[in-house]
Amino acid sequence: MKFSELKCKCLAFLKTELGEVACESQFDRLDVTELVDIYNSLTECVSDDKLRSVFKWVAHDVENRSCHLGDLVGSVDLQQCSLKVLIEILHSHTTHLIRNEAVFRMLTNAMQQISSLPAAKSLVVVGGHVDIVPHTKCWRLNDSQQLVEVADIPYLQ
């Protein structure tokens, strides 16, 4: 088997099994160049798995990897992510996102564009401890099914 054939088979496997592969410890050891090459080759990958794997990889070494978050999230077709996963990422990685407003905006804009929940039952709140997040952000779905930011909600003291 030629190297090019092997590479094609590996990429085909990754397209369907990225979530499982990202759970392996070797995935966390990839350097950013290898990861970017893989993501650029996975144009047809499940976006939810791709986004989760980005944040898992960054979380393994936040101090050295958070600077790559914007480029890596930019390689994900966020419009193809589920609203559930976008909310999960915002909830689970709030501290990473507070330090990177551009990525925070990318995720919330994607939520705005893909949201399909009934307007009367939808509210998304992102926030944290006073020392980490000075305020909580809150969005709701309007009648046009778009997320609109509600005024800042101050912490109760």
Secondary structure, 3 states (H helix, E strand, C coil): CCHHHHHHHHHHHHHHHHHHHHCCHHHHCCCHHHHHHHHHHCCCCCHHHHHHHHHHHHHHCHHHHHHHHHHHHHCCCHHHCCHHHHHHHHHHCHHHHHCCHHHHHHHHHHHHHHCCCCHHHCEEEECCCCCCCCCEEEEEECCCCCEEEEEEECCCC
